[in-house]
Amino acid sequence: MRVISGSARGLKLKSPEGLNTRPTADRIKESLFNIISPYIYDSTFLDLFSGSGAIGIEALSRGAKEASFVDFDINSINIIKTNISLAKFEQKSTIYNLNVLDAIDKLSTENKKFDIIFLDPPYNKGLLLPTLKKIEEHKMLKDDGFIICEQHIDEPKIELETLYVYRTKEYKITKIVFLENK
């Protein structure tokens, strides 16, 4: 796993061991960042279910102004801290070792809003919809921002009150779903 482009290009990132995380494949990450690259510079980026932090670090490498990383697993948090340090992005990063729903509540109390929110919850665990509803509830997405969800190809279509799906890109067993405010 590596940083694909930007100021930290080529940096090899560490990944948590075991089966608790499923890093986004480099080819999916590259495709995703080709799609969103015009919107990254100077953005505020939220990486939920961060794992290794690779997605948020890629955003910082490509010019995001700041990134927040959220993961509940302490091993993942330690890897995220290591990777952020290797990329020299400590000043632009905030790390939350919390359950994602609790982290969204905390970010809301800090009046945080984001241009881009990326979430990659464990597949088929029922975490995606409650997370999106919590983001909606706290209005954490800036008016012209968007959300990117990575999910298993067989997971149901996302339908929400104030957000709508405007694009879906499918890969073998993965789909990337893009949402924005209605």
C-alpha positions as YAML, in Angstrom:
chain: A
units: angstrom
residues:
- id: 1
  name: MET
  ca: [0.00, 0.00, 0.00]
- id: 2
  name: ARG
  ca: [1.42, 3.36, -1.03]
- id: 3
  name: VAL
  ca: [0.59, 7.02, -1.55]
- id: 4
  name: ILE
  ca: [-0.20, 7.36, -5.25]
- id: 5
  name: SER
  ca: [0.28, 11.07, -5.94]
- id: 6
  name: GLY
  ca: [1.13, 14.44, -4.47]
- id: 7
  name: SER
  ca: [3.70, 15.57, -1.93]
- id: 8
  name: ALA
  ca: [4.02, 12.12, -0.31]
- id: 9
  name: ARG
  ca: [3.95, 10.21, -3.60]
- id: 10
  name: GLY
  ca: [5.49, 6.74, -3.43]
- id: 11
  name: LEU
  ca: [5.51, 6.58, 0.38]
- id: 12
  name: LYS
  ca: [4.88, 3.03, 1.55]
- id: 13
  name: LEU
  ca: [2.22, 2.94, 4.23]
- id: 14
  name: LYS
  ca: [1.89, 0.47, 7.04]
- id: 15
  name: SER
  ca: [-1.29, -1.57, 7.35]
- id: 16
  name: PRO
  ca: [-2.87, -3.13, 10.44]
- id: 17
  name: GLU
  ca: [-2.30, -6.87, 10.63]
- id: 18
  name: GLY
  ca: [-5.12, -9.35, 10.85]
- id: 19
  name: LEU
  ca: [-8.58, -9.50, 9.38]
- id: 20
  name: ASN
  ca: [-10.12, -6.48, 11.12]
- id: 21
  name: THR
  ca: [-9.29, -4.12, 8.26]
- id: 22
  name: ARG
  ca: [-9.67, -4.34, 4.51]
- id: 23
  name: PRO
  ca: [-7.52, -1.69, 2.82]
- id: 24
  name: THR
  ca: [-8.92, -0.06, -0.31]
- id: 25
  name: ALA
  ca: [-7.11, -1.59, -3.28]
- id: 26
  name: ASP
  ca: [-4.60, 0.73, -4.98]
- id: 27
  name: ARG
  ca: [-6.44, 0.54, -8.31]
- id: 28
  name: ILE
  ca: [-9.75, 1.54, -6.66]
- id: 29
  name: LYS
  ca: [-7.99, 4.30, -4.71]
- id: 30
  name: GLU
  ca: [-6.36, 5.61, -7.89]
- id: 31
  name: SER
  ca: [-9.67, 5.58, -9.77]
- id: 32
  name: LEU
  ca: [-11.43, 7.30, -6.86]
- id: 33
  name: PHE
  ca: [-8.83, 10.07, -6.63]
- id: 34
  name: ASN
  ca: [-8.91, 10.60, -10.40]
- id: 35
  name: ILE
  ca: [-12.63, 11.31, -10.02]
- id: 36
  name: ILE
  ca: [-12.36, 13.63, -7.01]
- id: 37
  name: SER
  ca: [-9.01, 15.31, -7.71]
- id: 38
  name: PRO
  ca: [-10.55, 18.66, -8.80]
- id: 39
  name: TYR
  ca: [-12.19, 18.99, -5.37]
- id: 40
  name: ILE
  ca: [-9.37, 18.00, -3.03]
- id: 41
  name: TYR
  ca: [-7.14, 21.06, -2.95]
- id: 42
  name: ASP
  ca: [-7.76, 23.14, 0.20]
- id: 43
  name: SER
  ca: [-10.61, 20.83, 1.30]
- id: 44
  name: THR
  ca: [-11.50, 19.54, 4.73]
- id: 45
  name: PHE
  ca: [-11.53, 15.73, 4.59]
- id: 46
  name: LEU
  ca: [-13.08, 13.21, 6.99]
- id: 47
  name: ASP
  ca: [-11.86, 9.60, 6.83]
- id: 48
  name: LEU
  ca: [-14.28, 7.35, 8.77]
- id: 49
  name: PHE
  ca: [-13.42, 3.71, 9.56]
- id: 50
  name: SER
  ca: [-9.87, 4.83, 8.69]
- id: 51
  name: GLY
  ca: [-7.98, 1.53, 9.08]
- id: 52
  name: SER
  ca: [-4.49, 2.58, 8.01]
- id: 53
  name: GLY
  ca: [-5.45, 6.18, 7.21]
- id: 54
  name: ALA
  ca: [-4.41, 5.67, 3.58]
- id: 55
  name: ILE
  ca: [-7.39, 7.53, 2.06]
- id: 56
  name: GLY
  ca: [-7.06, 10.61, 4.27]
- id: 57
  name: ILE
  ca: [-3.29, 10.64, 3.80]
- id: 58
  name: GLU
  ca: [-3.76, 10.46, 0.02]
- id: 59
  name: ALA
  ca: [-6.11, 13.47, 0.27]
- id: 60
  name: LEU
  ca: [-3.53, 15.41, 2.30]
- id: 61
  name: SER
  ca: [-0.79, 14.45, -0.16]
- id: 62
  name: ARG
  ca: [-2.93, 15.89, -2.96]
- id: 63
  name: GLY
  ca: [-3.49, 19.21, -1.20]
- id: 64
  name: ALA
  ca: [-6.34, 18.83, 1.31]
- id: 65
  name: LYS
  ca: [-5.97, 21.51, 3.96]
- id: 66
  name: GLU
  ca: [-6.80, 19.15, 6.83]
- id: 67
  name: ALA
  ca: [-8.01, 15.63, 7.51]
- id: 68
  name: SER
  ca: [-9.71, 13.97, 10.45]
- id: 69
  name: PHE
  ca: [-9.26, 10.24, 10.95]
- id: 70
  name: VAL
  ca: [-11.67, 8.05, 12.94]
- id: 71
  name: ASP
  ca: [-11.25, 4.45, 13.98]
- id: 72
  name: PHE
  ca: [-12.26, 2.47, 17.06]
- id: 73
  name: ASP
  ca: [-9.46, -0.12, 16.94]
- id: 74
  name: ILE
  ca: [-6.35, 0.95, 18.89]
- id: 75
  name: ASN
  ca: [-4.06, -1.02, 16.56]
- id: 76
  name: SER
  ca: [-5.46, 0.93, 13.61]
- id: 77
  name: ILE
  ca: [-5.02, 4.21, 15.50]
- id: 78
  name: ASN
  ca: [-1.35, 3.39, 16.13]
- id: 79
  name: ILE
  ca: [-0.84, 2.58, 12.42]
- id: 80
  name: ILE
  ca: [-2.61, 5.82, 11.41]
- id: 81
  name: LYS
  ca: [-0.33, 7.81, 13.73]
- id: 82
  name: THR
  ca: [2.75, 6.08, 12.27]
- id: 83
  name: ASN
  ca: [1.62, 6.69, 8.67]
- id: 84
  name: ILE
  ca: [0.77, 10.34, 9.32]
- id: 85
  name: SER
  ca: [4.21, 10.80, 10.89]
- id: 86
  name: LEU
  ca: [5.93, 9.08, 7.94]
- id: 87
  name: ALA
  ca: [4.08, 11.42, 5.56]
- id: 88
  name: LYS
  ca: [4.85, 14.43, 7.78]
- id: 89
  name: PHE
  ca: [1.18, 15.47, 8.02]
- id: 90
  name: GLU
  ca: [0.89, 15.78, 11.81]
- id: 91
  name: GLN
  ca: [-0.01, 19.50, 11.64]
- id: 92
  name: LYS
  ca: [-2.88, 18.84, 9.23]
- id: 93
  name: SER
  ca: [-4.31, 15.76, 10.95]
- id: 94
  name: THR
  ca: [-6.65, 15.06, 13.83]
- id: 95
  name: ILE
  ca: [-7.16, 11.49, 15.03]
- id: 96
  name: TYR
  ca: [-10.17, 10.21, 16.96]
- id: 97
  name: ASN
  ca: [-10.01, 6.83, 18.68]
- id: 98
  name: LEU
  ca: [-13.78, 6.47, 18.97]
- id: 99
  name: ASN
  ca: [-16.73, 4.52, 17.69]
- id: 100
  name: VAL
  ca: [-17.70, 6.28, 14.44]
- id: 101
  name: LEU
  ca: [-21.14, 7.37, 15.69]
- id: 102
  name: ASP
  ca: [-19.61, 8.81, 18.87]
- id: 103
  name: ALA
  ca: [-16.93, 10.54, 16.79]
- id: 104
  name: ILE
  ca: [-19.57, 12.19, 14.61]
- id: 105
  name: ASP
  ca: [-21.28, 13.48, 17.77]
- id: 106
  name: LYS
  ca: [-17.93, 14.82, 19.02]
- id: 107
  name: LEU
  ca: [-17.06, 16.43, 15.68]
- id: 108
  name: SER
  ca: [-20.47, 18.09, 15.69]
- id: 109
  name: THR
  ca: [-19.86, 19.58, 19.15]
- id: 110
  name: GLU
  ca: [-16.61, 20.98, 17.70]
- id: 111
  name: ASN
  ca: [-18.70, 22.57, 14.88]
- id: 112
  name: LYS
  ca: [-16.77, 20.61, 12.25]
- id: 113
  name: LYS
  ca: [-18.10, 20.47, 8.69]
- id: 114
  name: PHE
  ca: [-16.39, 18.74, 5.80]
- id: 115
  name: ASP
  ca: [-16.02, 19.18, 2.06]
- id: 116
  name: ILE
  ca: [-15.40, 15.46, 1.53]
- id: 117
  name: ILE
  ca: [-16.39, 12.58, 3.78]
- id: 118
  name: PHE
  ca: [-15.10, 9.09, 2.99]
- id: 119
  name: LEU
  ca: [-16.42, 6.02, 4.75]
- id: 120
  name: ASP
  ca: [-15.40, 2.43, 4.32]
- id: 121
  name: PRO
  ca: [-17.17, 0.42, 7.03]
- id: 122
  name: PRO
  ca: [-16.78, -3.34, 7.30]
- id: 123
  name: TYR
  ca: [-18.89, -4.95, 4.58]
- id: 124
  name: ASN
  ca: [-22.36, -6.30, 5.41]
- id: 125
  name: LYS
  ca: [-22.29, -5.26, 9.08]
- id: 126
  name: GLY
  ca: [-25.12, -2.72, 8.91]
- id: 127
  name: LEU
  ca: [-22.87, 0.23, 9.78]
- id: 128
  name: LEU
  ca: [-23.20, 2.32, 6.61]
- id: 129
  name: LEU
  ca: [-26.77, 3.58, 6.91]
- id: 130
  name: PRO
  ca: [-26.63, 4.53, 10.63]
- id: 131
  name: THR
  ca: [-23.40, 6.42, 9.94]
- id: 132
  name: LEU
  ca: [-24.89, 8.31, 7.01]
- id: 133
  name: LYS
  ca: [-28.01, 9.14, 9.03]
- id: 134
  name: LYS
  ca: [-25.82, 10.50, 11.85]
- id: 135
  name: ILE
  ca: [-23.92, 12.67, 9.33]
- id: 136
  name: GLU
  ca: [-27.30, 13.93, 8.05]
- id: 137
  name: GLU
  ca: [-28.58, 14.58, 11.57]
- id: 138
  name: HIS
  ca: [-25.57, 16.75, 12.44]
- id: 139
  name: LYS
  ca: [-25.38, 18.41, 8.99]
- id: 140
  name: MET
  ca: [-21.65, 17.66, 8.84]
- id: 141
  name: LEU
  ca: [-21.40, 17.93, 5.07]
- id: 142
  name: LYS
  ca: [-20.80, 21.40, 3.68]
- id: 143
  name: ASP
  ca: [-23.44, 22.59, 1.20]
- id: 144
  name: ASP
  ca: [-21.29, 21.90, -1.85]
- id: 145
  name: GLY
  ca: [-19.53, 18.87, -0.34]
- id: 146
  name: PHE
  ca: [-19.94, 15.18, -1.07]
- id: 147
  name: ILE
  ca: [-19.71, 11.80, 0.60]
- id: 148
  name: ILE
  ca: [-17.96, 8.73, -0.78]
- id: 149
  name: CYS
  ca: [-18.98, 5.29, 0.50]
- id: 150
  name: GLU
  ca: [-17.14, 2.08, -0.22]
- id: 151
  name: GLN
  ca: [-19.39, -0.94, 0.09]
- id: 152
  name: HIS
  ca: [-19.80, -4.53, -1.06]
- id: 153
  name: ILE
  ca: [-21.44, -4.89, -4.47]
- id: 154
  name: ASP
  ca: [-24.37, -6.82, -2.92]
- id: 155
  name: GLU
  ca: [-25.23, -4.27, -0.24]
- id: 156
  name: PRO
  ca: [-28.56, -2.48, -0.74]
- id: 157
  name: LYS
  ca: [-28.99, 0.85, -2.49]
- id: 158
  name: ILE
  ca: [-28.59, 3.89, -0.25]
- id: 159
  name: GLU
  ca: [-31.74, 5.99, 0.23]
- id: 160
  name: LEU
  ca: [-31.72, 8.95, 2.60]
- id: 161
  name: GLU
  ca: [-33.82, 11.99, 3.41]
- id: 162
  name: THR
  ca: [-31.39, 14.85, 2.67]
- id: 163
  name: LEU
  ca: [-28.67, 13.11, 0.65]
- id: 164
  name: TYR
  ca: [-28.91, 11.48, -2.74]
- id: 165
  name: VAL
  ca: [-26.72, 9.15, -4.79]
- id: 166
  name: TYR
  ca: [-25.43, 10.93, -7.87]
- id: 167
  name: ARG
  ca: [-22.86, 8.40, -9.04]
- id: 168
  name: THR
  ca: [-21.93, 4.76, -8.48]
- id: 169
  name: LYS
  ca: [-18.78, 3.08, -9.77]
- id: 170
  name: GLU
  ca: [-18.54, -0.70, -9.59]
- id: 171
  name: TYR
  ca: [-15.48, -2.89, -9.32]
- id: 172
  name: LYS
  ca: [-15.35, -6.68, -8.87]
- id: 173
  name: ILE
  ca: [-16.83, -7.02, -5.37]
- id: 174
  name: THR
  ca: [-16.78, -3.35, -4.43]
- id: 175
  name: LYS
  ca: [-18.82, -0.32, -5.34]
- id: 176
  name: ILE
  ca: [-18.01, 3.29, -4.67]
- id: 177
  name: VAL
  ca: [-21.11, 5.42, -4.10]
- id: 178
  name: PHE
  ca: [-21.07, 9.22, -4.27]
- id: 179
  name: LEU
  ca: [-23.69, 11.26, -2.41]
- id: 180
  name: GLU
  ca: [-24.40, 14.94, -2.11]
- id: 181
  name: ASN
  ca: [-26.99, 17.18, -0.48]
- id: 182
  name: LYS
  ca: [-30.42, 17.31, -2.14]
...
